[in-house]
């Protein structure tokens, strides 16, 4: 019996996933539990195993395709079984055939016919165009109107290759390149490399320097072009949006880390006896921040242009460096969890992020973020807000500083803290008061635990 394999839904917020790699080909024998294909969201990657054994009878999508969740991806069954009933692209093919059948036959010499101008996809009132997130993003970057695209995806959905085809239909130039072109004696078509395939002045300059071009060809390419990963695109868009739409200001301070270092040393010596996690200095800071934030609601909030969204509990985001890029999973209701629970949960989140198996639902809904660069020997930096959050705390390294005590100088371990906040949501004084209270809590950590 033929069995369809669908694109899983990873988290309630995920609408579609991209097929990253096929590990089996059409016609291959597949055993239950064998790896079929890998797929990814904007933030994480996953592997899909075969639910049943048999022959991979049909594959409906290729690597790089953006597939809606719960859509049939392939079919496993016995040799000779039909797969037509499972094909999600069949509906699109039937629709196109029906439209072509309704078109009246054209008469007269074909040479005299002129191609009709592209027109937007007809829409009924209240209907919305079905377009994948990747396709929509490409359309925005290329500056093309996706209403003119011919859908080729399942259920009449516009996918990335439809936008690419639309972009390649026209030969576009920037205004500056057009002026330069008209001044020149160029007679051949120039291949554009600008946004949306537009010819730029740089393209004209390359044509004007054949000797330099020949030299580059002789020596080989001097640069390497690498396509951005999905997560890198998401990070780039988020960082640009954050810096261009918020009023960011950073305050820097430091605190005496003597007590938390001694406290951590005692925990490490007794963790096996007490059954504790390997609690780190970063875990201690996460705990202290979760307790301090509840007294500073403007920093435990989202700024939504004309209103503020205040969180009753602290959903603490933790910046995690991975091979695929920066991820920020959240410890939900961190202010209600013990130090040991926070330590255990953050280790699990970091592991899932680095392995690419993090549930996307954990990457949304944060109210405040902490990013730690202390292990990389950074003394001070300017964290970028994870908008629409109003605050993000940067944790720095520990350096030895001198202070005067009873007329004599002594050294102490000072750990730096860098708080970036959205000046639209709160002023400098309230942000400084949060840092002051956090500093006091960390310097008197045992007292805070007793509260």
C-alpha positions in Angstrom: 0.0 0.0 0.0 1.4 3.4 -1.0 2.1 5.8 1.9 2.6 9.5 1.5 5.3 11.3 3.6 4.3 14.8 4.5 6.4 17.9 5.4 6.2 18.0 9.2 5.1 21.1 11.2 7.9 22.1 13.6 6.2 24.4 16.0 2.9 26.3 15.7 4.5 29.4 14.1 6.0 27.5 11.1 4.1 27.6 7.8 6.6 26.0 5.5 10.0 24.4 5.4 12.8 24.1 2.8 14.1 20.8 1.6 17.8 21.0 2.2 19.0 17.6 1.0 17.5 14.3 -0.3 19.3 11.3 1.1 17.3 8.9 -1.1 16.4 9.0 -4.8 13.3 8.0 -6.7 13.3 4.3 -7.2 15.5 3.5 -4.1 14.6 0.8 -1.7 13.9 2.4 1.7 13.8 0.7 5.1 11.6 2.1 7.9 13.7 4.4 10.1 16.1 5.3 7.3 16.9 8.9 6.6 14.8 10.3 3.7 15.5 14.0 3.5 16.7 17.0 5.6 14.7 20.1 5.8 15.0 23.5 7.5 13.1 26.5 8.8 14.5 30.0 9.0 16.2 29.0 12.3 16.7 25.3 12.6 17.3 22.1 10.6 15.7 18.6 10.9 15.9 15.1 9.4 12.9 13.1 8.3 13.0 9.3 8.6 10.9 6.9 6.6 7.8 5.8 8.5 7.4 2.6 6.4 9.6 0.4 4.2 9.3 0.0 0.5 10.3 1.7 -2.8 10.5 5.5 -3.0 7.9 5.6 -5.8 7.8 9.4 -6.4 9.4 12.6 -5.2 7.3 15.8 -5.6 9.8 18.5 -4.6 13.5 19.1 -5.2 16.3 20.4 -3.0 15.8 24.1 -2.2 12.0 24.0 -2.7 9.9 25.8 -0.1 7.2 23.3 0.9 4.1 24.1 3.0 3.8 22.1 6.2 1.6 19.0 6.0 2.0 18.8 2.2 2.9 15.5 0.6 6.6 15.4 -0.2 7.1 11.9 -1.5 5.5 8.4 -1.6 6.8 5.0 -0.4 5.1 1.8 -1.6 5.4 -1.3 -3.7 6.6 -1.3 -7.3 3.9 -0.4 -9.9 1.6 1.4 -7.4 0.1 4.7 -8.6 1.1 7.9 -6.9 -1.1 10.4 -8.8 -3.6 10.7 -6.0 -0.8 11.9 -3.6 0.8 14.5 -5.9 0.2 18.0 -4.5 1.3 19.5 -7.8 -1.5 17.7 -9.7 -4.1 20.3 -8.7 -2.0 23.1 -10.2 -1.5 21.1 -13.4 -5.2 20.5 -13.7 -6.0 24.1 -13.2 -3.5 25.3 -15.8 -4.9 22.7 -18.3 -8.4 23.9 -17.7 -7.4 27.5 -18.2 -5.6 26.6 -21.5 -8.7 24.7 -22.7 -10.9 27.7 -22.2 -8.7 29.9 -24.2 -10.0 30.5 -27.8 -8.0 29.2 -30.7 -5.7 31.8 -32.3 -5.9 32.3 -36.0 -3.7 34.0 -38.5 0.1 33.9 -39.0 2.0 33.5 -35.7 4.6 35.9 -36.9 2.1 38.7 -36.7 1.0 38.0 -33.2 2.4 40.2 -30.5 3.0 38.9 -26.9 0.4 40.3 -24.5 1.6 42.3 -21.6 1.8 40.5 -18.2 -1.2 41.2 -16.1 -1.7 40.7 -12.3 -3.2 37.4 -11.1 -7.0 37.9 -11.0 -8.3 38.0 -7.5 -11.7 37.7 -6.0 -12.8 40.0 -3.2 -11.2 39.0 0.1 -8.8 36.5 -1.5 -5.1 36.7 -0.8 -2.2 35.7 -3.1 -0.6 32.4 -2.1 3.1 33.0 -1.9 5.9 31.3 0.1 7.9 33.5 2.5 11.1 32.9 0.5 9.4 34.0 -2.7 7.9 37.1 -1.1 11.3 38.0 0.3 13.0 37.6 -3.1 10.3 39.7 -4.7 10.8 42.5 -2.2 14.6 42.5 -2.7 14.4 42.3 -6.5 11.8 45.0 -6.7 9.3 43.0 -8.7 5.5 42.8 -8.4 4.8 39.2 -7.4 1.2 39.6 -8.6 2.5 39.1 -12.2 4.2 35.7 -11.3 2.7 32.5 -12.6 2.3 30.1 -9.7 3.9 26.7 -10.1 3.8 25.5 -6.4 1.3 23.2 -4.8 -2.3 24.5 -4.6 -1.5 27.5 -6.8 1.2 28.9 -4.6 3.9 31.2 -5.9 7.4 29.8 -5.1 10.9 31.2 -5.4 11.5 30.0 -8.9 8.4 31.8 -10.1 9.8 35.1 -8.8 13.2 34.3 -10.4 11.5 33.7 -13.7 9.6 36.9 -13.4 12.8 38.8 -12.6 14.6 37.4 -15.6 11.9 38.3 -18.1 12.9 42.0 -18.3 16.2 43.8 -18.9 16.4 46.6 -16.4 18.9 49.3 -15.8 19.5 51.8 -13.0 19.0 55.4 -14.0 22.8 56.2 -13.7 23.7 53.1 -15.8 21.2 54.2 -18.5 22.7 57.7 -18.8 26.2 56.2 -19.0 25.1 53.7 -21.6 23.5 56.4 -23.8 26.7 58.4 -23.7 28.8 55.4 -24.8 29.1 53.7 -28.2 28.1 50.3 -26.8 26.1 48.3 -29.3 25.6 44.9 -27.5 23.4 43.9 -24.7 25.0 44.2 -21.3 24.5 41.5 -18.7 23.2 43.2 -15.5 24.5 42.2 -12.1 22.6 44.7 -10.0 19.4 44.3 -7.9 16.7 42.6 -9.9 19.1 42.0 -12.8 19.5 45.7 -13.5 22.6 46.9 -15.4 24.7 49.2 -13.2 27.5 51.6 -14.0 29.8 48.9 -12.7 28.7 46.5 -15.4 29.6 49.2 -18.0 33.0 49.8 -16.4 33.8 46.1 -16.6 33.0 46.1 -20.4 35.3 49.1 -20.7 38.3 47.3 -19.2 38.8 44.1 -21.3 42.5 44.0 -20.3 41.7 43.8 -16.6 39.0 41.3 -17.3 41.5 39.1 -19.2 44.0 39.3 -16.4 41.4 38.2 -13.9 40.5 35.3 -16.1 44.1 34.3 -16.5 44.8 34.3 -12.7 41.5 32.8 -11.7 38.7 34.3 -9.6 40.0 36.6 -6.8 36.8 36.4 -4.8 34.4 33.6 -3.7 30.7 33.9 -4.0 28.7 32.0 -1.4 24.9 32.0 -1.2 23.6 33.2 2.2 22.0 30.6 4.3 18.4 31.1 5.4 19.3 31.8 9.0 22.0 34.4 7.9 19.3 36.2 5.8 17.0 36.2 8.8 19.7 37.6 11.1 20.7 40.2 8.6 17.1 41.4 8.2 16.5 41.4 11.9 19.7 43.3 12.7 19.1 45.9 10.0 15.5 46.4 11.2 16.5 46.7 14.8 19.1 49.4 14.1 17.0 51.3 11.6 13.7 51.4 13.6 14.8 51.8 17.2 16.6 54.4 19.3 19.4 52.4 20.9 21.6 53.5 23.7 24.2 51.5 25.7 25.2 51.9 29.3 28.3 50.2 30.7 29.2 49.3 34.3 31.0 46.6 36.2 30.6 44.7 39.5 32.7 42.9 42.0 32.5 39.2 41.0 34.1 37.9 44.1 31.0 36.5 45.7 29.5 34.8 42.7 32.9 33.2 41.9 33.2 31.9 45.4 29.6 30.7 45.3 30.1 28.9 42.1 33.3 27.3 43.5 31.3 25.8 46.4 28.6 24.5 44.1 31.1 22.9 41.8 32.8 21.1 44.8 29.4 19.8 46.1 27.4 19.4 42.9 27.6 15.5 42.8 26.7 15.3 46.5 23.8 17.6 46.1 22.7 16.4 42.7 23.1 19.8 41.1 23.8 20.8 37.5 27.2 22.2 36.6 26.1 25.8 37.4 28.2 28.4 35.6 28.7 32.1 36.2 26.4 32.8 33.2 23.7 30.7 34.9 24.0 32.8 38.0 23.7 36.0 36.0 20.6 34.6 34.2 19.1 33.9 37.6 19.9 37.4 39.0 18.6 39.1 35.9 15.3 37.2 36.0 14.7 38.4 39.6 15.8 42.0 39.0 13.7 42.5 35.8 10.4 42.0 37.7 11.1 45.4 39.4 11.8 47.2 36.0 8.8 46.4 33.8 9.9 48.9 31.1 12.8 46.6 30.3 10.7 43.4 30.4 8.5 44.6 27.6 7.9 45.0 23.8 7.7 48.4 22.2 5.0 48.3 19.6 5.1 51.8 18.1 2.0 53.2 19.7 1.8 51.0 22.7 3.8 48.9 25.2 3.4 45.2 25.9 4.4 44.4 29.5 5.2 40.9 30.5 4.1 39.6 33.9 6.9 37.0 33.9 10.4 37.0 32.5 10.9 35.1 29.2 14.6 35.3 29.2 16.4 35.0 25.8 19.9 33.6 25.7 22.1 34.3 22.6 23.7 31.1 21.3 26.5 31.0 18.8 26.1 28.1 16.3 27.7 27.0 13.0 24.6 28.2 11.2 24.5 31.6 12.9 23.1 33.4 16.0 20.1 31.9 17.7 18.2 33.2 20.7 16.1 30.5 22.5 14.0 31.5 25.5 13.7 30.3 29.1 10.0 31.0 29.6 9.0 32.2 33.1 12.6 32.3 34.2 11.7 34.3 37.3 9.7 31.3 38.6 12.5 28.8 38.2 15.3 27.9 40.5 19.0 28.4 39.7 19.4 24.7 39.1 16.3 24.6 36.8 17.6 27.5 34.8 21.0 25.9 34.5 19.5 22.6 33.3 17.2 24.3 30.8 19.7 26.6 29.2 22.1 23.7 28.6 19.3 21.8 26.8 18.5 24.9 24.7 22.1 25.5 23.7 22.5 21.8 22.8 19.4 21.9 20.6 20.5 25.1 18.9 23.9 23.8 18.1 22.6 20.5 16.8 20.0 22.3 14.7 17.0 20.6 16.3 15.6 23.4 18.4 11.8 23.7 18.3 11.1 27.0 16.6 8.5 27.9 19.3 11.4 28.4 21.7 12.8 31.1 19.4 9.8 33.4 19.8 8.1 35.2 22.6 11.2 36.5 24.6 10.8 39.6 26.7 14.6 40.3 27.4 17.8 39.0 26.0 21.3 38.2 27.5 24.4 37.8 25.3 27.7 36.7 26.8 31.0 37.5 25.1 33.1 37.2 28.2 34.6 33.9 27.2 36.0 35.6 24.1 37.8 38.1 26.2 35.6 41.1 25.4 35.8 43.9 27.9 32.9 46.0 26.6 30.5 46.0 23.6 27.2 47.3 22.2 24.6 44.6 22.0 21.9 45.1 19.3 18.3 45.0 20.5 16.3 41.9 19.7 13.3 44.1 18.6 10.6 44.6 19.7 12.3 43.9 23.1 13.3 47.0 24.9 16.5 45.8 26.5 19.4 43.4 26.0 22.3 42.8 28.4 25.8 42.1 27.3 28.1 40.2 29.7 31.8 40.8 29.5 35.0 39.2 30.7 36.5 39.5 34.2 39.5 41.8 34.6 41.5 42.6 37.7 40.9 46.2 38.9 42.4 48.2 41.8 40.4 50.0 44.5 41.4 51.9 47.6 40.5 50.3 51.0 41.7 52.0 54.2 44.3 53.9 52.4 45.7 50.9 50.5 45.0 49.6 47.1 43.7 46.1 46.5 42.8 44.2 43.4 39.4 42.6 42.8 37.8 40.7 39.9 35.5 43.1 38.0 33.0 41.7 35.5 31.6 44.2 32.9 27.9 44.6 32.0 26.7 46.4 28.9 23.0 47.3 28.7 21.4 48.4 25.4 17.9 49.8 25.7 15.3 51.4 23.4 15.2 55.1 24.4 11.7 55.3 22.9 10.5 53.0 25.6 12.4 54.3 28.6 14.9 57.0 29.6 18.5 56.6 30.7 17.8 57.0 34.5 15.4 54.0 34.7 17.8 51.9 32.7 20.7 52.9 35.0 18.6 52.0 38.0 18.1 48.5 36.6 21.9 48.1 36.2 22.5 49.4 39.7 20.1 47.0 41.3 21.5 44.1 39.2 25.0 45.0 40.3 24.0 45.0 44.0 22.2 41.6 43.6 25.3 40.0 42.0 27.7 41.5 44.6 25.3 40.2 47.3 24.1 37.0 45.6 23.7 35.0 48.8 21.4 37.6 50.2 19.3 37.7 47.1 18.9 33.9 47.2 17.6 34.2 50.8 14.8 36.6 49.8 
